[in-house]
Amino acid sequence: DGRGESDFRNRYDARANLVSFSDRIKLYAISSANNTGADPTGDVDELLRPAGNSHIPGDEVAGEYLLPLSRPYIAQFKRDRYYFNEALFGSLHGIFRPTKNFKLAVHGHFFGDRTRFFTARRSDYYTPTDTVRFGEQAIAENQERYGYFQGIAEYEISKDMMVRYRARLNGHRSEAGQQSTLNMNDVSGRLESSTNVQDHHLNVTRKFSERTAATVDLRFLSDDRPQDYGLDGNLVGGYFGVPASDTLKQSNDLLTRFYLCEVNLFRKEKSGKLGLRAGYEHLEESVN
């Protein structure tokens, strides 16, 4: 239709980078925006969702959604032929040295994506006595917003003592909605999920001699994942013996908290290295 032609002509794909270096301030900014269906994060996706193992206790702690976020079925064609979206990505990295003994590093990311598309499919399920056929046509819309900030402050009290503090804030919100017709029945579904993470880690390192050093680690991590799910329309009435229903609503919240206090003592010996560790870890999860 005319609107579709207008949408197709008004495509954009823009990228911009900014770099600034001086003796005390170093900045690097990345940004991109498009509505062509391309993933705007590109090679910097690792910054948003880092992988790999860490030796820091607690880095493996994270919550999981009670309702998995699964997007509707998408045909296996070239994405930019049908996957029309509005995506925005921005990233800022900086290192500041106001004094010789103090260093501050900041990392921030923002990612937003909105997609809307049409999907259709048919599924057949076979039983010993019958064949159940589901025919579905749907207009699906997804929105996703992701924000991340990390600040690392290092202060050298003396040549033998260092204090390091890291704060990480992570916020994510996803909305998945679908207006569909299933076996000639209208169905409207929506799933809203969000993530709120705060992580604080304090490390103190003390060097007693050329061979002996000690570290103290304090950490608190909170991972909160609320969800709201709503469905208007009965999907499988008559097939599995469930009562007729017009509306289904579900709200849940998974809260994960982690506490750590740890002391490490290191000493170099002629025969090798000696390490002693003592500490306390506490992990709790609550589901509402």
Secondary structure, DSSP 8 states (H G I E B T S, - for coil): -HHHHHHHHS--EEEEEEEEE-SSEEEEEEEEEESSS--SSGGGHHHHS--S--SSTTTT-----SS--------SS-HHHH--EEEEEEEEEEEEEEETTEEEEEEEEEEEEEEEEEEEEEEEEE-SS-EEEEEEEEEEEEEEEEEEEEEEEEEEEETTEEEEEEEEEEEEEEEEEEEEEETTEEEEEEEEEEEEEEEEEEEEEEE-SSSEEEEEEEEEEEEEEEEEEEEES-SSTTTS-----SEEEEEEEEEEEEEEEEEEEEEEETTEEEEEEEEEEEEEEEE-
